[in-house]
Amino acid sequence: MKIKFLFSILLISLVGFQSEAQLFTKERLLNNENFDKPRLSYGYYLGFNLYDFNIDYNKNVKDIQVLKAVGFNVGLIGNIRINDYFDVRFEPGLVMSNRTLSYSRTYFDGISYVEKDLERELRSTYIHLPLLIKISTKRVNNIKPFIVGGVSTALNLSSNQDNPDDNSKGNFRMIKNNLFYELGLGIDIYFTWFKFTPSIRGIFSLKDEHVKDFEPNSPWTSNIEQMQTRGFFINFTFQ
């Protein structure tokens, strides 16, 4: 339901601007005709995220369930124009996400546990630093679709990586520094005084993020071979 909700927000935003861009039917007066001409441009974005984990296991037992919640993104944009179709973008931002790992009781066979041991909530706050290539089509009236892709690094301020207490004390530890690749698409919509851009982007971790517990047979981490973030952003950009 949360995924459908986020897609609905993006769809409503695009439909809401249909009157601004009766796009392919006739020539219209161009708003901000020279908006994309400067070599450097700036802006900011607000948006939502939905983060998940892709987990690989050492043994074939019941999967750990990842309970997801909608998070929030906010950041700045620095854009370098290469030509009419290519731009390089740097989008530093703050990303807040919330995921909960839900374990089956089979992970605790022969081990004493209480009900709260079956879940580990992972609230993450990332300083997110993407470097992206934006590839646009030709501008049609007051819109210009594009695709975007690149790499990013992120510092997890809530990682607990150096915490001396592990899951035996209720702390699921993750690495501080991560590396991602990102792919997405969007549409630039030109208004009289600014450019508005709704976009959707997938994000995929390239590193194993979990930190093993000190106990080799820990029910929380012993069966995890690797755990990598995957998710998507819906962003609304203003330039």
Secondary structure, DSSP 8 states (H G I E B T S, - for coil): -HHHHHHHHHHHHHHHTTTT--TTTS----SSTTTT-SSEEEEEEEEEEEEEEEEEESS-----EEEEEEEEEEEEEEEEE-SSSEEEEE--EEEEEEEEEE--GGGGTTS---GGGGEEEEEEEEEEEEEEEEEE---BTTEEEEEEEEEEEEEETT--TT-S--GGGT---B-SEEEEEEEEEEEEEE-SS-EEEEEEEEEEE-S--B---SSTT-TTTTTEEEEEEEEEEEEEEE-
